[in-house]
């Protein structure tokens, strides 16, 4: 028995064992300069934790009650200062707030929904100078009770379209196609959407069957309105497949939270419920889903609204935070819940991680206030003296990687991309969304926890265009900016004179170049780094006799660029 225990400890150590650290958050809103009262709006207002001015710091945008202006909080080195943007009549009751680059010009435009006014669309003319283009956008200006807005590119033309969730039994949800010229066309009929109202709160564009086309999932209020899953047919039309996929749950559905909680490469759906009993739909990878809320112990058993997955302690698995419509004063009803991932298919509730989280809350979002690689949570409360900013106060014993995408053939924000990373063969996945959870928008950077690992096999991005970029040997504890198509070229800048020979190679591979080579790395077909050598000028004879036969990838670095190529070891 003792020898077995020693064996297990040795295996754990060799495999990069990461001990569980104590997860801890502290509400630091006031200390960081945030003092915002959001009124007492029915069913809450939205919140965004998104770097709206592209300065590398996640800002906060807060929806508010009728008569109160939207709050724009600029992040300055980890502290927040409220600023005024040139938006007129900015005092209607708003729901979803999206920062989204509708014209792919590199700056973020602003879209706002309302349940008592029309939607509003503002073009960013540059330097955060906003221009109201609602009237010329082609969008309806009726005062529909519009809640969620989710952005995606359903026809893969490189421009982001928007799906609006309308909480009404007579007015159907709306899909607007982006025409690429700051105008939109209502395409419900040609896209094959259902023409009835469903009391919809939120939706999300995501690719549930990994076919390269974005599908749409919609959460509907009341048990007589089943949730909807629109399967993208790849030709500009959709087919509703809720029943055959097992996603047609009939609850008081509030949110749509998308992530891969079990890291199997298939995107799952978490849905909150106004009646105790949330739903976690595990993607089975065959076009069907199974509700795993009971098995994973994530039912919440209170009145749930916003929800978000995050790796709070960067231990390589996704935890879960859920906001609720109770302030803790009613016995038996949680105000919120923090679920720590046990990395065995179950979660454990640990509300000591978020002490004194007592408020009526609806929307929440994640970002990184101070760029330390550990995620924070912001929460929009109603009838409360301030929002919550849950600063991550966990012991920072684990490593991390933040990834920021920039599309070229796909949309500029890289929305709809699947990011995969590998650490010693262990995979993690993130999917980029715009408008998710309940009336929320998360940071544009995706944070991956690395545990105690110090090397990354590879980072792979599958864009909506079909392009795949692979980055090998990314550095840890930093932001990795990936531009679509940037890793495809075999020759960049002054490295285009590099010659690698012979190929195939038996034992010695020669590398000749007319420029300085700072580093050479070699990876096997699984993406694991097997060799790393500092470079110098001239011919580089590399002894590869220790490598097994097979296909290898070589990456050669200069001080400002790199090339990637392949060779065969005989």
C-alpha positions, 0 to 999 in steps of 0.5 A: 500500500505504501509503495502504491502511494509513493508511485502515485506521488511520483506520477503526479510530480512527473505529470506537472501536478498542480495543488489546489490553491485557496480561491479568494475574492474581495469586493474592491469596487470603491477602493478602485474608484467605482461608485455607481448606483444603478437604480431599481430596474425590473430584471436588471441592467447589463454590464460589460468588462471590455477594453473599449478604447484598445489601450490594453486595460479592461474597462467597465461599462454599466447599464442603468435605470430609466433617467440615469446615464450609462456609466463608462469607467476607464481603466487607468493602470488598475484604477477606474475613472468615470468618463463622459462620451459624446452620446446624447440622450444617454438616459434611457433604460438600457439592457445589453451593452456591446462594444463591437467592431461592426466595420472592421476598422480597428476601433470598437463601436457601441450597441445598446438595447432597451426594454422601453426604447429602441436599440441604439447604434453608435459608430466610433469615428476614432479616438472614442468620438461616437456618432449615432447611426441608428437612423441610417443603420436599417435597424427598426426603431420600434420600442420593443422589449429588447433584452439580449444582443449576441454578435456573430458571423452566421454567413462567414462574410467577415462582418458581425451580425446580431441576434436580438432577444425580445421578451414578448409573446407577439414580437419575434426575435430579430436577426440582422445581417451586417451588410459591411457598410454600416447598414443591417438587413432584417433576415428572419424570413430568408434565414428560416427563423421562427416567426412567433414570440418566445419571451426570450432573454438571451442568446449566443452564437456558437458552433455546437457541432464544430462544422465551422458555421455559427449556430444560435442558442436562445433562452426563453422564459416560462415553461411553455416556451422551450429553448431554441437551437438554430442549426446553421445549414451553411447556406445562410439558413437555419433549422431549429433542432432543439428537440432532436438535440435535447436542448429544448429545456422548458424552464424559466430560462434566463441566461446562455453561458457557453464554454467547454467545462470538461475540456473535451473540445465540444462547447457546452451550455449553462442555463440559469433558471428563475425557478430553483434548478439550473441546467448544464447541457453537456455537448455529447459531440454527436449533435445531442446534449445531456443535462449534467447539472445534478451530476456536476452539482451546479443546480444553484437551487435559487433564482439564477440570472447571470453566470460565467465560467472562469479559471479563478486560480489558474489551475487549468480547469474552469470554475463557475460563478452564478448571480442571483435575485436574492440578497441573502435575507430569505432562508434557503435561497442563495444570493450567489454561488461560486462553484470550484471545479474538482477536475473530476466532472463535479464542482463544489460550492465554496461561497467563502471565496466571495464573502458578503456577496449579498445583493440582488444581482442580474448580470456579471462579466469577467476581465482582468483589472490589473493585467496580472493574469488572474480574472476578476468578476464585475456584477451589476446590482439593483437597488444597491449602493454600488456594483460589485468588483470581485478582485481576485485575491487568490494566491498567485502560485500558478502560471497563465497565458492571455490570448488576444485575437485580431482577425484579417479574413474573419471579423476584426474582433476574432469573434467565433474563434475556437482557441485550443492550447496544449500543455504536456498533451493536456488540452484546454479550449475557449470560444470567443463570444460577444454578448453572452451570459445575461446581458453581459460582455466579457473581456476580449482577452481569453485567460488560460490557467497553466498550473505549475507548468512553465512550457506550452506545447502549442496554441491553436486558433481556428478562425471562422474563415477556416484558417488555422494558426498554430503558435509553438512554445509561447512564453508564459505569464504574458499576453499573446497577440495572434493575428489571423494568418500570421503563422502560415508563412514559411518566410517572414522579413529577413529570415527568408534567406534561411536554408534547412538541409538535408530534408529528410534528415538522418542525424544532422540537420544544417541551418544556414542564414544571412541573419542573426538567429536567436533561438531554434525550437523543434516540436514533434507531431503532437506539438511537444517541444523536444529541442530548444537551442540558442542560435548564432550566425552561420551554419547550425549543425543540429544533432538529431540522432536522439529523435525518433523517426517521424515528422517534426516542426522547426521554428527559427527565431530572429530578434523580431520575427520567426519562421516555421517549417517541417522536416522528416527524421529518418 
